[in-house]
């Protein structure tokens, strides 16, 4: 307990899934957390869970693609708790679709939410942490490590997060800033974004392809645990809390010599 006592964190996409789990774990371990999202109802639930667990948090509505809003969120965090020294760039979306049918509008939206936001957040955090140091944790994906059919834009966005993270880490070190920057690469995790992604993928399939997938998964093509049986050596989908514990390590002083690295939490998916 108390692995991040006295630290101040901003967690984006905190209304559900990995973001919510990260906000709860960081608060439980002593950080004061500014939880942000566009889903204000979900944020209220996250805040209630943190408060029930005895943690300290506040919430702010944030569109992570809005440049001006990043400065405002940092200012609100400073007013509530002080200068942030942890940023979890977690907010993201998955827009699946075949390349030949994919619209430029969907491509640009995917990049704005998953990649532009990481740049904007990292820049804002570096400015806020320049004097006191800190840890920036960018959520990528195993899709940022290898390609997958039907999710080309998502792969591209998450691959960009991976290399941007490395460049930012080297830049911080070169400038003598005590700021570490790392990326986290979840595999199949049972979260709302994964459920939406599965639904979108099946919607783009031909009827015979959906039938084949349904037969292959024993009648439930949308169950992440069933799908994980076929692709994950550990035979199950991961839990958001399991990713949050890795985020906690990277946010804590236990990872003080770790920067510019990709940290995979995927049940062995990329090992096979």
Secondary structure, 3 states (H helix, E strand, C coil): CCCCCCCEEEECCCCCHHHHHHHHHHHHCCCEEEEEECCHHHHHHHHHHHHHCCCEEEEEECCCCCHHHHHHHHHHHHHHCCCCCEEEECCCCCCCECHHHCCHHHHHHHHHHHHHHHHHHHHHHHHHHCCCCEEEEEECCHHHCCCCCCEHHHHHHHHHHHHHHHHHHHHHHHCCCCEEEEEEEECCECCHHHHHHHHHHHHCCCHHHHHHHHHHCCCCCCCHHHHHHHHCCCCCCECHHHHHHHHHHHHCHHHCCCCCCEEEECCCHHHC
